Amino acid sequence: MADKKKNTGGAMRLDRLLGEMGIGSRSQIRKMAGKGLIAVNGTAVKAADVKVRPGADVILVEGRPVAYVAQEYYMLNKPQGVVSATEDGRYPTVVDLIEDAARRDLFPVGRLDIDTEGLLLLTNDGDLAHRLLSPKKHVDKVYFVRYEGKLPEDAEERLADGLALADGERTRPAELKRTGEKEAYLTIREGKFHQVKRMFEALGCRVTYLKRMSMGPISLDPELKPGEYRPLTEKELKALGAAGYGTGEEKPPKPPACSAPAASPRQAVIFDLDGTLVDSMWMWKAIDIEYLGRYGLSCPDDLQRAIEGMSFSETAAYFKERFHLADSLDEIKAAWVQMSLEKYQKEVPLKPGAREFLNFLAGQGVKMGIATSNGQAMVDAVLDALDIRKYFQVVATACEAAAGKPAPDIYLLVAERLGVAPEKCAVFEDVPAGIQAGKSAGMLVFAVEDDFSAEMRREKEELADYFIDDFYEILRNEDAAGLFANQP
């Protein structure tokens, strides 16, 4: 079928196959095998880690066949009143609409506001989603807009030059085509929060109806009514590949860039927050520039490296001393909190593959904690906005530790609260100071790629046990994923 990529090649572990098809966690699958409820080619298997050949072996769970589908791709005409999420406690989600999907790990490629209609892709292909959403790709997204008010005569020119929004943020060049009275098509190449609405507001108008018509080479099928969907066709999948986005072609697993010693499975994983779990480092540089600008000061080139690893309070003290600020430490921190909260709540996304990795760890029964240099108010804002608080048993800030990173205090504190020995913990970090903190704590450390620290990559590779470009890299690599296997 054109919509489903079937794996008919190499072998894979049975528990992994069944887990990906939504049968249960690895521990649940292991128990099912122990009860004789799983059969391969007519023979009951007692060990869930046996190798099977997807597409070739016949697998039955409680007498029902389980067919393996590696990737699925759907086009949805998103209706109003439905949220672009996998779970939501208040509204139906776009994933709920895809009723006949084989996979249970579909997610939307990007987001449309709850009152926005139109093209939305859903898949479980993380690589494709990352390429389509990456700011570096500048993927065209075309919207049909109805609006109130009168557009300025020079609206096209202002949009083409990049438009300053009400909060001072500037958009990338965009294209406007007026099609009638109070109607237009707008092409943008980024995905800021409420971007189209904010752009029209900056032009003195209010959006009354918004519909996405295309994304990259994929256009909304005019036959689809709001709420209807269909699989992507072979032609559409090839168009994505031809445009350089890829569509889940079979690839050999990509190992982590750093070699690492053999390690036993970890019982707990501790994450840094900014730049590691969430893509937020860009925000802090912007806040530093804006904050210092209030005092007529420029932001020094060495500032970010100078404050790397400092706690929130330590950073405020550093600012006060270095820039001779009259404000108290509490006033400095309060200003930063106010400047950051809206961005954390509305504009900061998870890093690629992070949610999938958190789900994987939860399924393995691995304990999770956060060790961050950030302040508690900002931590609360991002955890709640991204709905990831539920994954973590412990959340600690460096203000609770005796010393900030590169001292190991914060990681040792979280491990103690989790009740797991340091040598049984893994750490994920994005900057050298944090990596050093994890290593000093005696933990296995994964360095995570981040645009903000790209120039530090060589140093991060040398310091860490593993280096990953994104969290999908671990999920694609059985050996790496095996470091987080369920504990007996």
C-alpha positions as CSV (number, residue, x, y, z in Angstrom):
1,M,0.0,0.0,0.0
2,A,1.2,3.5,-0.8
3,D,0.5,4.8,2.7
4,K,2.4,2.3,4.7
5,K,6.1,1.3,4.7
6,K,6.4,-2.3,5.6
7,N,9.6,-3.7,7.0
8,T,10.4,-7.0,5.1
9,G,14.1,-6.9,5.6
10,G,16.3,-7.4,8.7
11,A,15.4,-9.0,12.0
12,M,14.3,-7.1,15.0
13,R,13.5,-8.0,18.6
14,L,9.9,-9.3,19.2
15,D,9.3,-7.0,22.2
16,R,10.4,-4.0,20.2
17,L,8.1,-4.9,17.3
18,L,5.1,-5.5,19.5
19,G,5.8,-2.3,21.5
20,E,5.9,-0.2,18.4
21,M,2.6,-1.6,17.3
22,G,0.9,-0.6,20.6
23,I,0.6,-4.0,22.1
24,G,2.2,-2.9,25.4
25,S,5.4,-2.0,27.2
26,R,8.3,-4.3,27.1
27,S,7.6,-5.5,30.6
28,Q,4.0,-6.2,29.7
29,I,5.0,-8.1,26.6
30,R,7.5,-10.1,28.6
31,K,4.7,-11.2,30.9
32,M,2.5,-12.1,28.0
33,A,5.2,-14.3,26.5
34,G,5.8,-15.9,29.9
35,K,2.1,-16.9,29.9
36,G,2.3,-18.4,26.4
37,L,0.2,-15.7,24.8
38,I,2.6,-14.9,22.0
39,A,3.3,-17.3,19.1
40,V,5.8,-16.9,16.1
41,N,5.1,-19.2,13.1
42,G,2.8,-21.3,15.1
43,T,5.1,-21.9,18.1
44,A,4.6,-20.2,21.4
45,V,7.6,-18.2,22.5
46,K,8.6,-17.7,26.2
47,A,11.3,-15.1,25.6
48,A,10.2,-11.7,24.4
49,D,13.7,-10.7,23.2
50,V,13.9,-13.3,20.4
51,K,14.6,-12.0,16.9
52,V,11.8,-12.0,14.3
53,R,11.6,-11.0,10.6
54,P,8.9,-8.4,10.1
55,G,6.8,-9.1,7.1
56,A,8.0,-12.7,6.9
57,D,7.3,-14.3,10.3
58,V,3.7,-14.8,11.4
59,I,3.1,-13.3,14.8
60,L,0.1,-13.9,16.9
61,V,-0.8,-12.3,20.2
62,E,-3.7,-14.0,22.1
63,G,-4.5,-15.6,18.8
64,R,-4.7,-12.4,16.8
65,P,-2.2,-11.6,14.0
66,V,0.0,-8.6,14.4
67,A,1.3,-7.1,11.2
68,Y,4.3,-4.7,11.4
69,V,4.1,-1.3,9.7
70,A,7.3,0.8,10.0
71,Q,6.0,4.2,9.0
72,E,2.6,5.7,8.2
73,Y,1.8,9.0,6.6
74,Y,-1.6,10.8,6.7
75,M,-3.0,14.0,5.3
76,L,-5.7,15.5,7.5
77,N,-8.0,18.5,6.8
78,K,-8.0,19.7,10.4
79,P,-11.3,21.0,11.5
80,Q,-11.8,23.8,14.1
81,G,-12.2,22.8,17.7
82,V,-9.6,20.1,17.5
83,V,-6.1,20.5,19.0
84,S,-2.8,19.6,17.2
85,A,-1.6,17.2,19.9
86,T,-1.4,13.5,20.8
87,E,-3.2,14.0,24.1
88,D,-5.3,16.7,25.7
89,G,-7.6,16.7,28.7
90,R,-10.0,19.3,27.4
91,Y,-10.4,18.9,23.6
92,P,-10.3,16.1,21.0
93,T,-7.0,15.8,19.3
94,V,-6.0,15.3,15.6
95,V,-4.6,11.9,16.5
96,D,-8.1,10.8,17.7
97,L,-9.4,11.5,14.2
98,I,-7.1,8.9,12.5
99,E,-9.3,5.9,13.4
100,D,-7.8,3.2,11.1
101,A,-4.1,3.7,11.7
102,A,-2.0,0.6,12.3
103,R,0.5,2.5,14.5
104,R,-0.3,4.0,17.9
105,D,2.6,6.4,17.9
106,L,1.4,8.9,15.3
107,F,1.9,12.6,16.0
108,P,1.2,15.8,14.1
109,V,3.9,17.5,12.0
110,G,3.8,20.9,13.6
111,R,0.7,22.6,15.0
112,L,-2.3,24.5,13.8
113,D,-4.3,26.7,16.3
114,I,-7.5,25.2,17.6
115,D,-9.6,27.6,15.4
116,T,-7.4,27.0,12.3
117,E,-8.4,24.6,9.6
118,G,-6.5,22.9,6.8
119,L,-3.6,20.7,5.9
120,L,-1.9,18.8,8.7
121,L,0.4,15.8,8.2
122,L,0.4,13.0,10.8
123,T,3.1,10.4,10.9
124,N,5.4,8.4,13.2
125,D,8.4,9.3,11.0
126,G,10.4,11.5,13.3
127,D,13.1,12.2,10.7
128,L,10.6,13.6,8.2
129,A,8.9,15.7,10.8
130,H,12.2,17.1,11.9
131,R,13.2,18.1,8.4
132,L,9.9,19.7,7.7
133,L,9.9,21.7,10.9
134,S,13.6,22.6,11.1
135,P,14.1,26.4,10.9
136,K,17.1,25.7,8.7
137,K,14.9,24.2,5.9
138,H,12.6,27.3,5.5
139,V,9.7,25.1,4.3
140,D,7.0,27.1,2.5
141,K,3.6,27.1,4.2
142,V,0.7,28.7,2.4
143,Y,-2.4,30.0,4.3
144,F,-5.7,31.3,3.1
145,V,-6.7,34.2,5.2
146,R,-9.9,36.2,5.8
147,Y,-9.5,39.3,7.8
148,E,-11.1,42.5,9.1
149,G,-9.6,45.9,8.6
150,K,-7.7,47.4,5.7
151,L,-4.2,46.2,4.7
152,P,-1.7,49.0,4.1
153,E,-0.8,49.8,0.5
154,D,2.8,48.6,1.1
155,A,1.8,45.4,3.0
156,E,3.4,43.2,0.3
157,E,6.7,45.1,0.5
158,R,6.8,45.1,4.3
159,L,6.2,41.4,4.5
160,A,8.8,40.7,1.8
161,D,11.3,42.6,3.9
162,G,10.5,40.8,7.1
163,L,7.8,42.2,9.4
164,A,8.4,43.5,13.0
165,L,5.7,42.1,15.2
166,A,4.1,43.9,18.2
167,D,6.7,42.4,20.6
168,G,9.6,43.5,18.5
169,E,10.3,40.0,17.1
170,R,11.0,40.0,13.3
171,T,9.7,37.5,10.9
172,R,11.4,36.0,7.9
173,P,10.5,37.4,4.5
174,A,6.9,36.3,3.5
175,E,4.7,36.7,0.4
176,L,1.2,38.2,0.3
177,K,-1.2,37.7,-2.5
178,R,-4.6,39.6,-2.2
179,T,-7.4,37.6,-3.8
180,G,-10.5,39.6,-3.1
181,E,-12.3,41.8,-0.6
182,K,-10.8,41.0,2.8
183,E,-9.1,37.8,1.5
184,A,-5.5,36.9,0.8
185,Y,-3.0,34.1,0.6
186,L,0.1,34.3,2.8
187,T,3.3,32.2,2.4
188,I,5.6,32.0,5.4
189,R,8.7,29.9,5.9
190,E,8.8,29.5,9.7
191,G,6.4,28.6,12.5
192,K,6.2,31.1,15.3
193,F,3.4,31.0,17.8
194,H,0.1,32.4,16.3
195,Q,2.4,33.8,13.5
196,V,-0.1,34.5,10.8
197,K,-2.5,36.2,13.2
198,R,0.3,38.3,14.7
199,M,1.5,39.3,11.3
200,F,-1.9,40.6,10.3
201,E,-2.2,42.4,13.6
202,A,1.1,44.1,12.9
203,L,-0.5,45.3,9.7
204,G,-3.6,46.7,11.5
205,C,-6.0,43.8,10.7
206,R,-7.6,40.9,12.5
207,V,-7.8,37.4,11.1
208,T,-11.3,36.0,11.1
209,Y,-10.7,32.7,9.3
210,L,-7.5,30.8,8.7
211,K,-6.8,27.7,6.6
212,R,-3.5,26.1,5.7
213,M,-3.4,25.1,2.0
214,S,0.0,23.6,1.6
215,M,3.3,22.6,3.3
216,G,6.4,22.1,1.2
217,P,5.4,20.0,-1.8
218,I,2.2,18.7,-0.2
219,S,-1.1,20.5,-0.9
220,L,-4.4,19.9,0.8
221,D,-6.7,17.5,-1.2
222,P,-9.8,19.6,-2.1
223,E,-11.9,16.4,-1.8
224,L,-11.2,16.2,2.0
225,K,-13.8,17.9,4.1
226,P,-12.9,19.2,7.5
227,G,-12.2,16.2,9.8
228,E,-11.5,13.9,6.9
229,Y,-8.1,12.3,6.1
230,R,-6.4,9.9,3.8
231,P,-2.9,8.3,3.5
232,L,-0.3,10.1,1.5
233,T,0.0,8.7,-2.0
234,E,3.1,7.3,-3.5
235,K,3.5,10.4,-5.6
236,E,3.3,12.6,-2.6
237,L,5.8,10.5,-0.7
238,K,8.2,10.7,-3.7
239,A,7.7,14.5,-3.8
240,L,8.8,14.8,-0.2
241,G,11.8,12.7,-1.0
242,A,12.6,14.8,-4.1
243,A,12.4,18.0,-2.1
244,G,15.0,16.7,0.3
245,Y,12.7,15.9,3.3
246,G,12.9,12.1,3.0
247,T,10.0,9.6,3.8
248,G,11.4,7.0,6.1
249,E,13.5,5.0,3.6
250,E,15.1,2.0,5.3
251,K,18.5,3.1,6.7
252,P,21.0,1.2,8.9
253,P,20.9,2.4,12.5
254,K,23.2,5.4,13.1
255,P,25.4,4.9,16.1
256,P,26.2,7.6,18.5
257,A,29.1,9.8,17.4
258,C,31.2,9.1,20.5
259,S,32.5,5.7,21.3
260,A,31.6,4.6,24.8
261,P,32.5,1.8,27.1
262,A,30.1,-1.1,27.6
263,A,27.5,0.0,30.1
264,S,24.8,-1.7,32.1
265,P,21.2,-0.5,31.8
266,R,20.4,2.7,33.6
267,Q,17.7,2.7,36.3
268,A,17.2,6.5,36.1
269,V,17.7,9.3,33.5
270,I,18.3,12.9,34.5
271,F,17.8,15.7,32.0
272,D,19.1,19.2,31.8
273,L,16.2,21.4,30.5
274,D,17.3,24.4,28.4
275,G,19.0,23.3,25.1
276,T,18.7,19.6,26.1
277,L,15.1,18.7,26.5
278,V,13.6,21.9,25.1
279,D,14.8,24.2,22.3
280,S,15.1,27.3,24.3
281,M,18.7,28.6,24.3
282,W,17.8,31.1,21.5
283,M,15.3,32.6,23.9
284,W,17.8,33.3,26.6
285,K,20.2,35.1,24.3
286,A,17.4,37.3,23.1
287,I,16.4,38.1,26.7
288,D,20.0,39.0,27.6
289,I,20.2,41.4,24.7
290,E,16.8,43.0,25.5
291,Y,17.5,43.2,29.2
292,L,20.9,44.9,28.8
293,G,19.5,47.1,26.1
294,R,17.2,48.7,28.8
295,Y,20.4,50.1,30.4
296,G,22.0,51.1,27.1
297,L,24.4,48.2,27.3
298,S,25.4,45.8,24.5
299,C,25.5,42.1,25.0
300,P,29.2,40.9,25.1
301,D,30.2,38.1,22.8
302,D,31.6,36.1,25.7
303,L,28.5,36.4,28.0
304,Q,26.9,33.0,27.3
305,R,30.0,31.0,27.8
306,A,30.8,33.0,31.0
307,I,27.4,32.2,32.6
308,E,27.3,28.5,31.4
309,G,26.3,26.2,34.2
310,M,25.5,29.0,36.7
311,S,22.3,28.8,38.7
312,F,19.6,31.4,38.2
313,S,20.7,33.3,41.3
314,E,24.4,33.0,40.4
315,T,23.7,34.5,37.0
316,A,21.8,37.4,38.5
317,A,24.7,38.1,40.8
318,Y,27.1,37.9,37.9
319,F,25.0,40.4,35.9
320,K,24.8,42.8,38.8
321,E,28.6,42.8,39.4
322,R,29.8,42.8,35.8
323,F,27.4,45.4,34.5
324,H,27.2,47.5,37.7
325,L,23.4,47.3,37.9
326,A,21.5,49.3,40.5
327,D,18.6,46.7,40.6
328,S,18.6,44.2,43.4
329,L,19.1,40.5,42.7
330,D,15.4,39.9,43.2
331,E,14.5,42.7,40.8
332,I,16.9,41.3,38.2
333,K,15.4,37.8,38.5
334,A,11.8,39.1,38.5
335,A,12.5,40.9,35.2
336,W,13.9,37.8,33.6
337,V,11.0,35.7,34.8
338,Q,8.5,38.1,33.3
339,M,10.3,38.3,30.0
340,S,10.6,34.5,29.7
341,L,7.3,33.2,30.9
342,E,5.3,34.0,27.7
343,K,8.0,32.6,25.5
344,Y,8.2,29.4,27.6
345,Q,4.4,29.0,27.5
346,K,3.9,29.7,23.8
347,E,7.1,29.5,21.8
348,V,9.5,26.9,23.2
349,P,9.2,23.4,21.7
350,L,10.6,20.1,22.8
351,K,13.8,19.0,21.1
352,P,13.3,16.5,18.2
353,G,12.3,13.1,19.5
354,A,12.2,14.1,23.1
355,R,8.5,13.2,23.7
356,E,9.0,9.9,22.0
357,F,12.1,9.2,24.1
358,L,10.2,10.1,27.3
359,N,7.4,7.8,26.4
360,F,9.9,5.0,25.7
361,L,11.6,5.5,29.1
362,A,8.3,5.5,30.9
363,G,7.4,2.3,29.1
364,Q,10.6,0.7,30.4
365,G,9.9,1.8,34.0
366,V,13.0,4.0,34.1
367,K,12.8,6.8,36.7
368,M,13.3,10.4,35.4
369,G,14.3,13.7,36.8
370,I,15.2,17.2,35.8
371,A,18.3,19.1,37.0
372,T,18.3,22.6,35.7
373,S,20.1,25.9,36.3
374,N,16.8,27.7,35.7
375,G,14.4,29.3,38.1
376,Q,11.4,27.3,39.4
377,A,8.8,29.6,37.9
378,M,10.2,29.1,34.4
379,V,10.6,25.4,34.9
380,D,6.9,25.2,35.9
381,A,5.9,27.2,32.9
382,V,7.6,25.0,30.3
383,L,6.7,21.7,32.0
384,D,3.0,22.7,32.1
385,A,3.0,24.3,28.6
386,L,4.5,21.2,27.0
387,D,2.5,18.7,29.2
388,I,5.6,16.8,30.3
389,R,5.5,17.2,34.1
390,K,3.9,13.7,34.4
391,Y,7.1,12.0,33.2
392,F,9.3,13.3,36.1
393,Q,9.4,12.0,39.6
394,V,11.9,14.7,40.7
395,V,12.5,18.3,39.4
396,A,15.4,20.3,41.0
397,T,16.9,23.6,40.3
398,A,20.6,24.6,40.9
399,C,19.4,27.1,43.6
400,E,18.8,24.0,45.8
401,A,22.3,22.7,45.3
402,A,25.5,23.9,47.1
403,A,27.2,24.8,43.8
404,G,26.1,25.1,40.2
405,K,27.5,23.2,37.2
406,P,30.2,22.0,36.5
407,A,30.0,20.9,40.2
408,P,28.2,17.6,40.4
409,D,25.9,18.7,43.3
410,I,22.6,19.1,41.3
411,Y,22.9,15.7,39.7
412,L,23.8,14.0,42.9
413,L,20.8,15.7,44.6
414,V,18.4,14.4,41.9
415,A,19.8,10.9,42.1
416,E,19.4,10.9,45.8
417,R,15.8,12.0,45.6
418,L,15.1,9.4,42.9
419,G,16.6,6.7,45.2
420,V,19.1,5.5,42.5
421,A,22.8,5.2,42.9
422,P,24.8,7.7,40.7
423,E,26.5,4.9,38.7
424,K,23.0,3.6,37.8
425,C,22.0,7.1,36.3
426,A,22.4,8.6,32.8
427,V,22.5,12.3,32.2
428,F,21.6,14.3,29.1
429,E,23.3,17.7,28.7
430,D,23.9,20.2,25.9
431,V,26.9,22.3,27.2
432,P,30.4,21.3,28.5
433,A,29.8,22.6,32.0
434,G,26.8,20.3,32.4
435,I,28.6,17.4,30.8
436,Q,31.4,17.8,33.3
437,A,28.9,17.9,36.1
438,G,27.4,14.6,35.1
439,K,30.8,12.9,34.7
440,S,31.9,14.3,38.1
441,A,28.8,12.7,39.6
442,G,29.9,9.3,38.2
443,M,27.1,9.1,35.7
444,L,26.9,8.0,32.1
445,V,26.6,11.2,30.0
446,F,25.0,11.8,26.7
447,A,25.8,15.1,25.0
448,V,22.9,16.6,22.9
449,E,23.4,18.7,19.8
450,D,22.0,22.2,20.0
451,D,22.4,25.0,17.5
452,F,23.3,27.4,20.3
453,S,26.4,25.3,21.3
454,A,27.3,24.1,17.8
455,E,30.8,25.6,18.1
456,M,31.4,23.5,21.2
457,R,30.6,20.2,19.5
458,R,34.2,18.8,19.4
459,E,34.6,19.7,23.1
460,K,31.2,18.0,24.0
461,E,32.1,14.9,22.0
462,E,35.4,14.6,23.9
463,L,33.8,15.1,27.3
464,A,30.7,12.9,26.9
465,D,30.3,9.1,26.7
466,Y,27.9,9.5,23.8
467,F,26.9,12.3,21.4
468,I,23.5,12.5,19.8
469,D,22.1,14.8,17.2
470,D,18.5,14.2,18.5
471,F,16.6,11.7,20.6
472,Y,15.4,9.7,17.6
473,E,19.0,8.6,17.3
474,I,18.8,6.5,20.5
475,L,15.4,5.1,19.5
476,R,16.8,4.0,16.1
477,N,19.8,2.2,17.7
478,E,19.0,-1.0,19.6
479,D,22.3,-1.0,21.5
480,A,21.8,2.6,22.7
481,A,18.1,2.0,23.5
482,G,19.2,-1.2,25.4
483,L,21.0,1.1,27.9
484,F,17.6,1.9,29.2
485,A,16.0,-1.6,29.3
486,N,13.5,-2.4,31.9
487,Q,15.1,-3.5,35.2
488,P,14.3,-6.9,36.6
